[in-house]
Amino acid sequence: MPCINPEGKPTETGKKVLQALRDNGLCSAEKVAETTGVALFRVRSGLRDMIEAELVEMVEDKYNITEKGIKLIE
C-alpha cells in the first residue's frame, strides 16, 4: 500500500506517517514505524515517496515533515 495516492495526497498510511513526524518532530524511520505500528519497510518506502512529493525532508539521517505535509493533514 503506497503512502501517496495518484493525486499526490497522503493515503491513510501516509497520514499516519506524517502525523507521527508532526507529533515527534525530527525522527528516524524506526521511530516512525514504532509510533505508527506500520512495518519499517513500508515506512521507508513511504518516506522516499513523501520526500519526492516534498511532504517530508531529510535532515542528516532523520526525517521532518514540511509545511506542505502539515497542510495536508490539518
C-alpha positions, 0 to 999 in steps of 0.5 A: 500500500503506497503512502501517496495516492495518484493525486499526490495526497497522503493515503491513510498510511501516509497520514499516519506517517506524517502525523507521527513526524508532526507529533515527534518532530525530527525522527528516524524511520524506526521511530516512525514505524514504532509510533505508527505500528506500520512495518519499517519497510513500508515506512521507508518506502513511504518516506522516499515517496513523501520526500519526492512529493516534498511532504517530508525532508531529510535532515542528516539521517532523520526525517521532518515533515514540511509545511506542505505535509502539515497542510495536508493533514490539518 
